Amino acid sequence: MKLQCDVEVVNRMLPTFGLKNKGKPSRAVLSIGKPDRSSQNHGLFLLICTAKDRSGSKYKLKENIEKFFTWFVEEGKATVRLKEPAIDICLSKADTSSLKSFLSAARLAHRGSDTDSLPLSSLGPARARDVEKPKKKLSVLSKKDYPLASSFPFSLEQLQVSYCRLTRLDMRMLALRSLRRLDLSNNHIRKLPATIGDLRCLAELILHNNRLQSFPDALCVSTLQTSLQHLDLSQNQLTVLPARFCQLRHLVNLRLDANQLLRLPFHIGRLSKLRFLSAAQNQLSVLPAGFRKLCLENLDLFGNPFTQANALEHTIRLTFPLTLQELTARAVVDLRIPHGPHLVPFQVCDELDFCKVCDCGRACVNSFIQTAVGMNLHLVSHTVVLVDSMGGTEAPVQKHFCSLVCYCEFMDGCVQRDLR
């Protein structure tokens, strides 16, 4: 039974002599096993080997453990308090499941029962590579360097696997719970597994130049909601993004260049932390109404076939009288009633994801008038890459009205401004 983690051995007798423990955690290998036959010691022992002392220090386990401290075992931390010598063995940065197994083995060794079933280790010097500092960063830039026989270091925080012709995500990557940056650019990946959302620390996900045709809806409601800040989906084959994409509300940098996007997410204005947006070279003809709410530092929409904005060109989808479902949805939004599948019908929840807001402030779902008006992109971004080769910085933005009255009032305002 072995465990790799950071270890600090604290002598509890030092404060008695007015001394403080000045030690720091160091990478170590802990082994539980029996000493060699030439030794006069019997029972099971704990061997702690570090880079400075690869031969290690042995501690008796049978009836020698005073207490286990396991409050933070889910974070890979625990403390084993020995009776003789009077020390605390503080463990940290351990794999959670391995730590739990190791502590269970230590308990059995302390009791001296059922030890025959334990996977004991030889109590010999540790290999140099086992006590090295955990690897934080790894780059694999060719298929021949890809680790097939060995696993990825569990301690990785940054992983780049590019130019390896991967067609799907290696499930071993999803076990890297400390991963903060995952770069899978320049591969052949067609589909993302929803389990990427289990990487709780993931702040950067780079999928540039792959063959993605969709972005999983499940990722939008995973732990990535609170961790993901940088997302690069450029040079793929995306045509749309899921309705709940804008629940990734901690996004700061979003790259969507060189896809086949027909539209941006309807509620893109909810990405209040977004500062850098690039969606050049797509098939965007108009921007969603929520685009006005963005507050960006840099915006690039070059090379999209935007239509010429004309408020006189409109689509009327008004129904008279309003359906009960429309009235229900409007009331839920206007009165700010908390909603979900457990509170209101599922069909209503689905429609609320695409609820529009009229100029008058009222909500409209399936009954509305839609048009597009021109907007200077400098209103939402400090720096704007020119929209076209003619030097323009305007783009059409959708606008919705809940009734003919609201639409006519808007058109009257436009006429009066033109007369001035």
C-alpha positions, -999 to 999 in steps of 0.1 A, spaced: 0 0 0 16 33 -12 5 69 -13 21 99 -30 14 132 -14 29 162 4 39 154 40 49 175 70 60 158 102 52 179 132 69 172 166 44 178 193 71 181 220 87 212 205 64 238 222 73 222 255 108 235 250 96 269 236 105 259 201 84 262 169 82 237 141 96 254 110 92 226 86 74 228 52 55 201 34 76 181 10 67 155 -16 69 121 -2 60 84 -8 43 67 22 44 29 23 27 4 47 45 -30 49 65 -54 69 103 -49 76 127 -74 60 132 -108 76 166 -99 91 149 -72 112 138 -80 148 108 -58 145 74 -74 139 41 -60 128 34 -34 102 53 -1 98 48 32 80 78 43 59 80 80 48 105 87 20 113 122 7 137 137 -18 162 145 10 158 111 27 150 85 1 158 57 25 130 70 47 119 70 83 100 41 98 72 43 123 54 15 141 17 13 134 2 -15 156 -15 1 186 5 33 180 -20 56 164 -36 80 188 -61 97 164 -70 103 127 -80 138 116 -101 134 84 -123 166 83 -108 176 50 -102 142 34 -124 152 4 -98 179 -3 -69 154 -2 -59 163 34 -56 143 66 -35 140 97 -23 109 115 -13 114 152 12 88 166 18 80 202 55 71 199 72 92 188 49 122 197 44 134 161 16 145 138 20 133 101 2 159 81 -9 148 46 -20 171 18 -24 172 -20 -33 135 -22 -57 118 -45 -89 116 -25 -97 79 -32 -61 68 -27 -60 87 6 -91 71 19 -78 36 10 -45 44 27 -62 56 59 -83 25 60 -52 3 57 -35 24 85 -65 18 108 -63 -20 102 -26 -20 108 -32 -1 141 -57 -27 152 -35 -55 141 -65 -73 125 -73 -84 90 -38 -74 78 -34 -105 56 -58 -89 31 -39 -57 28 -18 -50 -3 15 -45 16 45 -28 0 82 -34 4 98 -9 28 127 1 6 142 34 -6 119 54 -29 128 61 -65 139 96 -73 110 102 -97 85 92 -70 95 120 -47 100 147 -72 78 178 -70 44 171 -87 43 181 -123 21 211 -129 24 216 -167 26 192 -196 27 198 -234 23 171 -260 28 184 -295 30 153 -316 13 120 -319 46 101 -312 49 118 -278 14 110 -267 14 89 -235 -3 56 -244 14 33 -218 16 58 -189 -10 80 -174 -11 118 -171 4 131 -138 -25 136 -114 -11 169 -102 -14 186 -136 -28 221 -137 -21 229 -173 -23 204 -202 -18 210 -239 -23 182 -263 -21 195 -299 -13 181 -334 -21 146 -321 -50 139 -344 -73 131 -315 -109 123 -327 -123 123 -291 -113 133 -257 -91 109 -237 -111 100 -206 -79 100 -186 -79 137 -188 -111 139 -170 -95 125 -139 -72 155 -136 -91 173 -109 -66 201 -105 -67 210 -142 -71 248 -147 -61 250 -184 -69 224 -211 -56 231 -246 -68 205 -272 -63 228 -302 -54 215 -337 -69 180 -334 -99 162 -351 -123 162 -322 -159 161 -333 -178 158 -300 -172 169 -264 -183 147 -235 -206 162 -209 -182 150 -182 -158 179 -190 -181 197 -166 -167 176 -138 -134 195 -140 -142 219 -112 -111 241 -115 -111 245 -153 -108 281 -161 -95 279 -197 -107 255 -224 -91 259 -259 -106 239 -287 -93 259 -317 -91 242 -351 -111 210 -344 -142 195 -361 -168 203 -335 -204 205 -348 -221 213 -315 -214 225 -280 -230 202 -253 -260 218 -235 -250 199 -203 -217 219 -201 -237 251 -197 -253 239 -164 -222 221 -150 -195 234 -126 -181 253 -156 -207 279 -148 -185 293 -120 -150 283 -132 -147 288 -170 -133 322 -180 -116 316 -213 -133 296 -241 -118 292 -276 -141 275 -301 -126 291 -332 -121 272 -365 -147 245 -360 -180 237 -377 -205 252 -352 -238 265 -366 -256 274 -334 -248 275 -297 -273 261 -271 -299 284 -255 -284 279 -221 -249 289 -233 -252 322 -215 -253 305 -181 -215 304 -184 -216 338 -167 -180 339 -156 -167 340 -192 -142 369 -198 -128 359 -232 -149 341 -259 -135 332 -294 -159 320 -320 -141 329 -352 -143 309 -385 -173 288 -377 -206 287 -395 -227 304 -368 -260 317 -381 -268 335 -348 -253 343 -315 -270 331 -282 -302 350 -276 -293 360 -241 -257 369 -248 -263 401 -228 -263 380 -196 -225 375 -199 -219 405 -177 -182 396 -172 -174 392 -209 -147 416 -221 -133 401 -253 -156 387 -280 -144 375 -314 -169 361 -339 -154 370 -372 -159 350 -404 -192 335 -395 -227 336 -412 -243 362 -388 -269 384 -405 -282 402 -374 -272 405 -337 -296 394 -309 -314 421 -289 -295 413 -257 -262 423 -275 -269 459 -263 -262 449 -227 -226 439 -233 -197 459 -219 -166 448 -239 -130 460 -242 -125 444 -276 -150 432 -303 -143 416 -337 -172 408 -360 -154 412 -393 -165 392 -423 -201 384 -414 -229 389 -440 -249 415 -420 -281 427 -435 -289 464 -440 -309 475 -410 -343 489 -419 -370 494 -392 -397 495 -419 -388 459 -428 -405 439 -400 -420 405 -392 -454 405 -375 -462 375 -353 -490 390 -332 -520 368 -322 -554 381 -311 -565 374 -285 -533 364 -267 -531 327 -259 -533 315 -223 -497 302 -226 -485 336 -239 -503 354 -210 -488 330 -185 -453 334 -198 -456 372 -199 -469 373 -163 -440 351 -150 -414 375 -165 -432 408 -158 -439 399 -122 -405 383 -117 -420 350 -105 -393 323 -98 -398 295 -123 -385 261 -131 -399 227 -144 -410 220 -108 -431 252 -106 -445 259 -141 -452 236 -171 -421 225 -190 -433 241 -223 -435 275 -206 -400 271 -192 -387 263 -226 -403 294 -241 -390 316 -213 -355 308 -225 -363 329 -256 -384 356 -240 -381 390 -257 -384 424 -240 -404 452 -257 -393 489 -256 -421 495 -231 -404 470 -207 -430 442 -211 -422 407 -220 -433 389 -252 -427 353 -261 -446 341 -292 -466 372 -300 -445 401 -311 -433 423 -340 -396 419 -349 -374 443 -368 -337 453 -369 -321 486 -362 -285 498 -368 -262 501 -338 -228 516 -335 -207 488 -319 -186 514 -300 -217 516 -277 -208 482 -263 -171 479 -269 -141 502 -263 -122 488 -293 -140 475 -324 -125 457 -354 -141 471 -386 -172 451 -395 -164 453 -433 -138 464 -457 -156 498 -461 -146 508 -426 -180 504 -410 -186 499 -373 -223 495 -374 -243 462 -373 -280 454 -373 -295 444 -339 -329 428 -334 -357 448 -317 -390 434 -305 -424 450 -297 -452 434 -278 -480 453 -297 -487 475 -327 -490 505 -304 -454 501 -292 -442 496 -328 -460 527 -341 -446 548 -312 -411 536 -321 -416 545 -358 -430 579 -349 -399 586 -329 -377 575 -358 -395 599 -382 -392 628 -358 -355 622 -354 -351 621 -392 -370 654 -396 -346 671 -372 
